């Protein structure tokens, strides 16, 4: 969920539009706390990580990967 929120905020910032918590369906506190993270990470980084999460989700749902291992590998990649 956090990456989805970050991707939404990054998209709005990338387009140069005004961030509006109500229009985005977010609590103002969430927008306030997440926006600096998005600005530091950048749109392309967030988009790539979100794509990684979608790939992990597909592998878990199709039974082609160990869920714990997939998540561990993702987390190790994020922190490096």
Biopython code that builds the backbone (N, CA, C, O; Angstrom):
import numpy as np
from Bio.PDB.StructureBuilder import StructureBuilder

atoms = [
    (1, "UNK", "N", (0.829, -1.192, 0.000)),
    (1, "UNK", "CA", (0.000, 0.000, 0.000)),
    (1, "UNK", "C", (0.873, 1.255, 0.000)),
    (1, "UNK", "O", (0.564, 2.237, -0.676)),
    (2, "UNK", "N", (1.955, 1.214, 0.758)),
    (2, "UNK", "CA", (2.810, 2.394, 0.855)),
    (2, "UNK", "C", (3.408, 2.765, -0.497)),
    (2, "UNK", "O", (3.460, 3.941, -0.857)),
    (3, "UNK", "N", (3.856, 1.764, -1.240)),
    (3, "UNK", "CA", (4.427, 2.069, -2.556)),
    (3, "UNK", "C", (3.369, 2.594, -3.521)),
    (3, "UNK", "O", (3.668, 3.428, -4.375)),
    (4, "UNK", "N", (2.147, 2.115, -3.392)),
    (4, "UNK", "CA", (1.072, 2.622, -4.251)),
    (4, "UNK", "C", (0.813, 4.105, -3.961)),
    (4, "UNK", "O", (0.642, 4.908, -4.878)),
    (5, "UNK", "N", (0.788, 4.448, -2.683)),
    (5, "UNK", "CA", (0.602, 5.844, -2.289)),
    (5, "UNK", "C", (1.769, 6.685, -2.806)),
    (5, "UNK", "O", (1.570, 7.778, -3.338)),
    (6, "UNK", "N", (2.978, 6.170, -2.646)),
    (6, "UNK", "CA", (4.157, 6.896, -3.120)),
    (6, "UNK", "C", (4.112, 7.085, -4.632)),
    (6, "UNK", "O", (4.467, 8.148, -5.141)),
    (7, "UNK", "N", (3.677, 6.053, -5.346)),
    (7, "UNK", "CA", (3.591, 6.150, -6.804)),
    (7, "UNK", "C", (2.552, 7.187, -7.217)),
    (7, "UNK", "O", (2.779, 7.944, -8.160)),
    (8, "UNK", "N", (1.427, 7.231, -6.531)),
    (8, "UNK", "CA", (0.400, 8.231, -6.831)),
    (8, "UNK", "C", (0.924, 9.655, -6.616)),
    (8, "UNK", "O", (0.713, 10.539, -7.446)),
    (9, "UNK", "N", (1.601, 9.858, -5.499)),
    (9, "UNK", "CA", (2.147, 11.188, -5.201)),
    (9, "UNK", "C", (3.229, 11.546, -6.212)),
    (9, "UNK", "O", (3.273, 12.678, -6.695)),
    (10, "UNK", "N", (4.098, 10.600, -6.535)),
    (10, "UNK", "CA", (5.161, 10.850, -7.506)),
    (10, "UNK", "C", (4.578, 11.214, -8.863)),
    (10, "UNK", "O", (5.105, 12.086, -9.554)),
    (11, "UNK", "N", (3.502, 10.558, -9.245)),
    (11, "UNK", "CA", (2.866, 10.854, -10.523)),
    (11, "UNK", "C", (2.340, 12.286, -10.557)),
    (11, "UNK", "O", (2.519, 12.995, -11.547)),
    (12, "UNK", "N", (1.697, 12.703, -9.485)),
    (12, "UNK", "CA", (1.169, 14.068, -9.412)),
    (12, "UNK", "C", (2.320, 15.077, -9.469)),
    (12, "UNK", "O", (2.238, 16.077, -10.181)),
    (13, "UNK", "N", (3.381, 14.811, -8.723)),
    (13, "UNK", "CA", (4.530, 15.720, -8.734)),
    (13, "UNK", "C", (5.194, 15.752, -10.107)),
    (13, "UNK", "O", (5.615, 16.813, -10.566)),
    (14, "UNK", "N", (5.290, 14.605, -10.763)),
    (14, "UNK", "CA", (5.908, 14.524, -12.090)),
    (14, "UNK", "C", (5.139, 15.358, -13.115)),
    (14, "UNK", "O", (5.736, 15.983, -13.992)),
    (15, "UNK", "N", (3.816, 15.361, -12.996)),
    (15, "UNK", "CA", (2.980, 16.129, -13.914)),
    (15, "UNK", "C", (2.936, 17.608, -13.555)),
    (15, "UNK", "O", (2.417, 18.419, -14.322)),
    (16, "UNK", "N", (3.476, 17.962, -12.397)),
    (16, "UNK", "CA", (3.485, 19.351, -11.973)),
    (16, "UNK", "C", (2.147, 19.823, -11.433)),
    (16, "UNK", "O", (1.918, 21.027, -11.314)),
    (17, "UNK", "N", (1.273, 18.905, -11.109)),
    (17, "UNK", "CA", (-0.043, 19.254, -10.583)),
    (17, "UNK", "C", (0.049, 19.526, -9.079)),
    (17, "UNK", "O", (1.050, 19.215, -8.434)),
    (18, "UNK", "N", (-0.996, 20.101, -8.553)),
    (18, "UNK", "CA", (-1.075, 20.426, -7.128)),
    (18, "UNK", "C", (-1.447, 19.182, -6.335)),
    (18, "UNK", "O", (-2.361, 18.447, -6.709)),
    (19, "UNK", "N", (-0.735, 18.952, -5.241)),
    (19, "UNK", "CA", (-1.056, 17.836, -4.357)),
    (19, "UNK", "C", (-2.270, 18.198, -3.518)),
    (19, "UNK", "O", (-2.244, 19.169, -2.761)),
    (20, "UNK", "N", (-3.320, 17.424, -3.652)),
    (20, "UNK", "CA", (-4.548, 17.650, -2.896)),
    (20, "UNK", "C", (-4.955, 16.331, -2.250)),
    (20, "UNK", "O", (-5.396, 15.403, -2.929)),
    (21, "UNK", "N", (-4.800, 16.260, -0.927)),
    (21, "UNK", "CA", (-5.061, 15.017, -0.201)),
    (21, "UNK", "C", (-6.478, 14.516, -0.450)),
    (21, "UNK", "O", (-6.683, 13.326, -0.690)),
    (22, "UNK", "N", (-7.444, 15.406, -0.396)),
    (22, "UNK", "CA", (-8.828, 14.991, -0.561)),
    (22, "UNK", "C", (-9.075, 14.423, -1.958)),
    (22, "UNK", "O", (-9.730, 13.391, -2.101)),
    (23, "UNK", "N", (-8.559, 15.084, -2.974)),
    (23, "UNK", "CA", (-8.741, 14.617, -4.349)),
    (23, "UNK", "C", (-8.036, 13.283, -4.581)),
    (23, "UNK", "O", (-8.479, 12.476, -5.398)),
    (24, "UNK", "N", (-6.936, 13.052, -3.859)),
    (24, "UNK", "CA", (-6.186, 11.814, -4.015)),
    (24, "UNK", "C", (-6.716, 10.701, -3.126)),
    (24, "UNK", "O", (-6.265, 9.559, -3.223)),
    (25, "UNK", "N", (-7.666, 11.023, -2.263)),
    (25, "UNK", "CA", (-8.231, 10.022, -1.366)),
    (25, "UNK", "C", (-7.299, 9.663, -0.222)),
    (25, "UNK", "O", (-7.329, 8.544, 0.291)),
    (26, "UNK", "N", (-6.469, 10.626, 0.175)),
    (26, "UNK", "CA", (-5.513, 10.394, 1.249)),
    (26, "UNK", "C", (-5.796, 11.315, 2.429)),
    (26, "UNK", "O", (-6.354, 12.401, 2.273)),
    (27, "UNK", "N", (-5.403, 10.863, 3.593)),
    (27, "UNK", "CA", (-5.463, 11.725, 4.764)),
    (27, "UNK", "C", (-4.338, 12.753, 4.636)),
    (27, "UNK", "O", (-3.245, 12.403, 4.190)),
    (28, "UNK", "N", (-4.572, 13.993, 5.007)),
    (28, "UNK", "CA", (-3.531, 15.019, 4.888)),
    (28, "UNK", "C", (-2.218, 14.653, 5.589)),
    (28, "UNK", "O", (-1.141, 15.004, 5.106)),
    (29, "UNK", "N", (-2.300, 13.952, 6.717)),
    (29, "UNK", "CA", (-1.095, 13.536, 7.434)),
    (29, "UNK", "C", (-0.267, 12.579, 6.575)),
    (29, "UNK", "O", (0.959, 12.685, 6.531)),
    (30, "UNK", "N", (-0.932, 11.654, 5.899)),
    (30, "UNK", "CA", (-0.244, 10.695, 5.033)),
    (30, "UNK", "C", (0.469, 11.443, 3.908)),
    (30, "UNK", "O", (1.622, 11.147, 3.595)),
    (31, "UNK", "N", (-0.204, 12.393, 3.314)),
    (31, "UNK", "CA", (0.392, 13.180, 2.235)),
    (31, "UNK", "C", (1.601, 13.966, 2.737)),
    (31, "UNK", "O", (2.638, 14.016, 2.075)),
    (32, "UNK", "N", (1.459, 14.572, 3.898)),
    (32, "UNK", "CA", (2.534, 15.380, 4.475)),
    (32, "UNK", "C", (3.774, 14.539, 4.776)),
    (32, "UNK", "O", (4.893, 14.983, 4.522)),
    (33, "UNK", "N", (3.594, 13.357, 5.304)),
    (33, "UNK", "CA", (4.716, 12.506, 5.683)),
    (33, "UNK", "C", (5.332, 11.761, 4.498)),
    (33, "UNK", "O", (6.524, 11.454, 4.516)),
    (34, "UNK", "N", (4.544, 11.471, 3.482)),
    (34, "UNK", "CA", (5.022, 10.683, 2.353)),
    (34, "UNK", "C", (5.694, 11.531, 1.286)),
    (34, "UNK", "O", (6.614, 11.060, 0.618)),
    (35, "UNK", "N", (5.258, 12.759, 1.114)),
    (35, "UNK", "CA", (5.793, 13.613, 0.055)),
    (35, "UNK", "C", (7.315, 13.781, 0.123)),
    (35, "UNK", "O", (7.969, 13.667, -0.913)),
    (36, "UNK", "N", (7.908, 14.045, 1.288)),
    (36, "UNK", "CA", (9.377, 14.161, 1.320)),
    (36, "UNK", "C", (10.091, 12.868, 0.903)),
    (36, "UNK", "O", (11.144, 12.918, 0.267)),
    (37, "UNK", "N", (9.520, 11.718, 1.260)),
    (37, "UNK", "CA", (10.114, 10.439, 0.848)),
    (37, "UNK", "C", (10.099, 10.310, -0.670)),
    (37, "UNK", "O", (11.065, 9.851, -1.278)),
    (38, "UNK", "N", (8.993, 10.722, -1.265)),
    (38, "UNK", "CA", (8.845, 10.642, -2.716)),
    (38, "UNK", "C", (9.835, 11.581, -3.400)),
    (38, "UNK", "O", (10.456, 11.215, -4.398)),
    (39, "UNK", "N", (9.976, 12.766, -2.874)),
    (39, "UNK", "CA", (10.889, 13.737, -3.470)),
    (39, "UNK", "C", (12.336, 13.257, -3.410)),
    (39, "UNK", "O", (13.116, 13.513, -4.327)),
    (40, "UNK", "N", (12.699, 12.556, -2.323)),
    (40, "UNK", "CA", (14.060, 12.027, -2.204)),
    (40, "UNK", "C", (14.286, 10.847, -3.146)),
    (40, "UNK", "O", (15.348, 10.734, -3.758)),
    (41, "UNK", "N", (13.299, 9.978, -3.261)),
    (41, "UNK", "CA", (13.462, 8.750, -4.042)),
    (41, "UNK", "C", (13.368, 9.001, -5.543)),
    (41, "UNK", "O", (14.146, 8.435, -6.312)),
    (42, "UNK", "N", (12.448, 9.824, -5.961)),
    (42, "UNK", "CA", (12.260, 10.094, -7.385)),
    (42, "UNK", "C", (11.257, 9.140, -8.030)),
    (42, "UNK", "O", (11.060, 8.009, -7.586)),
    (43, "UNK", "N", (10.639, 9.639, -9.084)),
    (43, "UNK", "CA", (9.560, 8.910, -9.754)),
    (43, "UNK", "C", (10.027, 7.579, -10.337)),
    (43, "UNK", "O", (9.372, 6.555, -10.145)),
    (44, "UNK", "N", (11.147, 7.587, -11.042)),
    (44, "UNK", "CA", (11.612, 6.365, -11.709)),
    (44, "UNK", "C", (11.963, 5.266, -10.711)),
    (44, "UNK", "O", (11.669, 4.096, -10.951)),
    (45, "UNK", "N", (12.585, 5.630, -9.601)),
    (45, "UNK", "CA", (12.929, 4.642, -8.572)),
    (45, "UNK", "C", (11.663, 4.019, -7.978)),
    (45, "UNK", "O", (11.581, 2.801, -7.814)),
    (46, "UNK", "N", (10.702, 4.844, -7.667)),
    (46, "UNK", "CA", (9.455, 4.341, -7.087)),
    (46, "UNK", "C", (8.724, 3.459, -8.092)),
    (46, "UNK", "O", (8.194, 2.408, -7.729)),
    (47, "UNK", "N", (8.693, 3.881, -9.349)),
    (47, "UNK", "CA", (8.027, 3.088, -10.380)),
    (47, "UNK", "C", (8.699, 1.729, -10.548)),
    (47, "UNK", "O", (8.014, 0.721, -10.720)),
    (48, "UNK", "N", (10.018, 1.688, -10.500)),
    (48, "UNK", "CA", (10.749, 0.425, -10.634)),
    (48, "UNK", "C", (10.469, -0.500, -9.451)),
    (48, "UNK", "O", (10.268, -1.700, -9.638)),
    (49, "UNK", "N", (10.456, 0.039, -8.260)),
    (49, "UNK", "CA", (10.188, -0.777, -7.077)),
    (49, "UNK", "C", (8.749, -1.289, -7.077)),
    (49, "UNK", "O", (8.491, -2.417, -6.656)),
    (50, "UNK", "N", (7.823, -0.473, -7.542)),
    (50, "UNK", "CA", (6.432, -0.907, -7.631)),
    (50, "UNK", "C", (6.301, -2.039, -8.650)),
    (50, "UNK", "O", (5.548, -2.987, -8.427)),
    (51, "UNK", "N", (7.017, -1.948, -9.749)),
    (51, "UNK", "CA", (7.013, -3.025, -10.748)),
    (51, "UNK", "C", (7.595, -4.304, -10.152)),
    (51, "UNK", "O", (7.101, -5.398, -10.426)),
    (52, "UNK", "N", (8.639, -4.173, -9.341)),
    (52, "UNK", "CA", (9.208, -5.342, -8.653)),
    (52, "UNK", "C", (8.168, -5.995, -7.743)),
    (52, "UNK", "O", (8.048, -7.219, -7.702)),
    (53, "UNK", "N", (7.421, -5.171, -7.020)),
    (53, "UNK", "CA", (6.384, -5.700, -6.132)),
    (53, "UNK", "C", (5.283, -6.418, -6.913)),
    (53, "UNK", "O", (4.772, -7.444, -6.464)),
    (54, "UNK", "N", (4.922, -5.888, -8.067)),
    (54, "UNK", "CA", (3.917, -6.554, -8.896)),
    (54, "UNK", "C", (4.425, -7.906, -9.373)),
    (54, "UNK", "O", (3.669, -8.877, -9.413)),
    (55, "UNK", "N", (5.697, -7.972, -9.734)),
    (55, "UNK", "CA", (6.294, -9.238, -10.171)),
    (55, "UNK", "C", (6.299, -10.252, -9.026)),
    (55, "UNK", "O", (5.997, -11.427, -9.233)),
    (56, "UNK", "N", (6.638, -9.805, -7.841)),
    (56, "UNK", "CA", (6.617, -10.677, -6.657)),
    (56, "UNK", "C", (5.204, -11.185, -6.410)),
    (56, "UNK", "O", (5.008, -12.367, -6.125)),
    (57, "UNK", "N", (4.226, -10.306, -6.517)),
    (57, "UNK", "CA", (2.832, -10.684, -6.316)),
    (57, "UNK", "C", (2.405, -11.768, -7.314)),
    (57, "UNK", "O", (1.749, -12.740, -6.941)),
    (58, "UNK", "N", (2.779, -11.592, -8.567)),
    (58, "UNK", "CA", (2.452, -12.604, -9.587)),
    (58, "UNK", "C", (3.089, -13.954, -9.261)),
    (58, "UNK", "O", (2.440, -14.995, -9.359)),
    (59, "UNK", "N", (4.365, -13.926, -8.872)),
    (59, "UNK", "CA", (5.057, -15.171, -8.557)),
    (59, "UNK", "C", (4.430, -15.884, -7.370)),
    (59, "UNK", "O", (4.294, -17.108, -7.374)),
    (60, "UNK", "N", (4.049, -15.122, -6.359)),
    (60, "UNK", "CA", (3.415, -15.722, -5.182)),
    (60, "UNK", "C", (2.068, -16.327, -5.554)),
    (60, "UNK", "O", (1.750, -17.443, -5.145)),
    (61, "UNK", "N", (1.278, -15.594, -6.327)),
    (61, "UNK", "CA", (-0.069, -16.066, -6.675)),
    (61, "UNK", "C", (-0.062, -17.228, -7.659)),
    (61, "UNK", "O", (-1.016, -18.005, -7.702)),
    (62, "UNK", "N", (0.999, -17.358, -8.448)),
    (62, "UNK", "CA", (1.074, -18.482, -9.383)),
    (62, "UNK", "C", (1.850, -19.651, -8.794)),
    (62, "UNK", "O", (1.979, -20.699, -9.426)),
    (63, "UNK", "N", (2.365, -19.468, -7.583)),
    (63, "UNK", "CA", (3.085, -20.548, -6.923)),
    (63, "UNK", "C", (4.476, -20.784, -7.475)),
    (63, "UNK", "O", (5.039, -21.861, -7.275)),
    (64, "UNK", "N", (5.046, -19.806, -8.164)),
    (64, "UNK", "CA", (6.352, -20.003, -8.769)),
    (64, "UNK", "C", (7.495, -19.428, -7.939)),
    (64, "UNK", "O", (8.593, -19.211, -8.452)),
    (65, "UNK", "N", (7.239, -19.185, -6.680)),
    (65, "UNK", "CA", (8.302, -18.662, -5.824)),
    (65, "UNK", "C", (7.924, -18.756, -4.363)),
    (65, "UNK", "O", (6.745, -18.747, -4.009)),
    (66, "UNK", "N", (8.930, -18.844, -3.525)),
    (66, "UNK", "CA", (8.721, -18.878, -2.083)),
    (66, "UNK", "C", (8.438, -17.456, -1.597)),
    (66, "UNK", "O", (9.292, -16.579, -1.733)),
    (67, "UNK", "N", (7.262, -17.219, -1.038)),
    (67, "UNK", "CA", (6.896, -15.858, -0.630)),
    (67, "UNK", "C", (7.909, -15.203, 0.309)),
    (67, "UNK", "O", (8.270, -14.041, 0.120)),
    (68, "UNK", "N", (8.364, -15.937, 1.313)),
    (68, "UNK", "CA", (9.312, -15.354, 2.279)),
    (68, "UNK", "C", (10.618, -14.977, 1.595)),
    (68, "UNK", "O", (11.178, -13.914, 1.863)),
    (69, "UNK", "N", (11.100, -15.838, 0.717)),
    (69, "UNK", "CA", (12.351, -15.561, 0.013)),
    (69, "UNK", "C", (12.195, -14.368, -0.929)),
    (69, "UNK", "O", (13.074, -13.507, -0.982)),
    (70, "UNK", "N", (11.092, -14.305, -1.669)),
    (70, "UNK", "CA", (10.860, -13.199, -2.590)),
    (70, "UNK", "C", (10.824, -11.855, -1.861)),
    (70, "UNK", "O", (11.411, -10.873, -2.317)),
    (71, "UNK", "N", (10.136, -11.825, -0.735)),
    (71, "UNK", "CA", (10.041, -10.587, 0.032)),
    (71, "UNK", "C", (11.394, -10.231, 0.634)),
    (71, "UNK", "O", (11.774, -9.060, 0.655)),
    (72, "UNK", "N", (12.125, -11.229, 1.126)),
    (72, "UNK", "CA", (13.461, -10.964, 1.682)),
    (72, "UNK", "C", (14.394, -10.366, 0.629)),
    (72, "UNK", "O", (15.134, -9.422, 0.907)),
    (73, "UNK", "N", (14.350, -10.920, -0.571)),
    (73, "UNK", "CA", (15.193, -10.414, -1.659)),
    (73, "UNK", "C", (14.788, -8.971, -2.007)),
    (73, "UNK", "O", (15.651, -8.128, -2.252)),
    (74, "UNK", "N", (13.501, -8.693, -2.028)),
    (74, "UNK", "CA", (13.033, -7.329, -2.311)),
    (74, "UNK", "C", (13.529, -6.360, -1.231)),
    (74, "UNK", "O", (14.062, -5.294, -1.542)),
    (75, "UNK", "N", (13.353, -6.732, 0.013)),
    (75, "UNK", "CA", (13.762, -5.854, 1.114)),
    (75, "UNK", "C", (15.265, -5.629, 1.088)),
    (75, "UNK", "O", (15.727, -4.512, 1.319)),
    (76, "UNK", "N", (16.026, -6.665, 0.812)),
    (76, "UNK", "CA", (17.485, -6.521, 0.742)),
    (76, "UNK", "C", (17.868, -5.569, -0.385)),
    (76, "UNK", "O", (18.827, -4.810, -0.253)),
    (77, "UNK", "N", (17.133, -5.602, -1.483)),
    (77, "UNK", "CA", (17.412, -4.705, -2.611)),
    (77, "UNK", "C", (17.035, -3.274, -2.326)),
    (77, "UNK", "O", (17.683, -2.354, -2.825)),
    (78, "UNK", "N", (16.001, -3.064, -1.534)),
    (78, "UNK", "CA", (15.554, -1.712, -1.206)),
    (78, "UNK", "C", (16.545, -1.028, -0.278)),
    (78, "UNK", "O", (16.821, 0.163, -0.424)),
    (79, "UNK", "N", (17.073, -1.770, 0.661)),
    (79, "UNK", "CA", (17.939, -1.155, 1.671)),
    (79, "UNK", "C", (19.361, -0.925, 1.178)),
    (79, "UNK", "O", (20.142, -0.238, 1.836)),
    (80, "UNK", "N", (19.703, -1.494, 0.024)),
    (80, "UNK", "CA", (21.077, -1.317, -0.463)),
    (80, "UNK", "C", (21.224, -0.094, -1.332)),
    (80, "UNK", "O", (22.319, 0.190, -1.817)),
]
sb = StructureBuilder()
sb.init_structure("model")
sb.init_model(0)
sb.init_chain("A")
sb.init_seg("    ")
for serial, (resi, resn, name, xyz) in enumerate(atoms, 1):
    if name == "N":
        sb.init_residue(resn, " ", resi, " ")
    sb.init_atom(name, np.array(xyz, "f"), 0.0, 1.0, " ", f" {name:<3s}", serial, name[0])
structure = sb.get_structure()
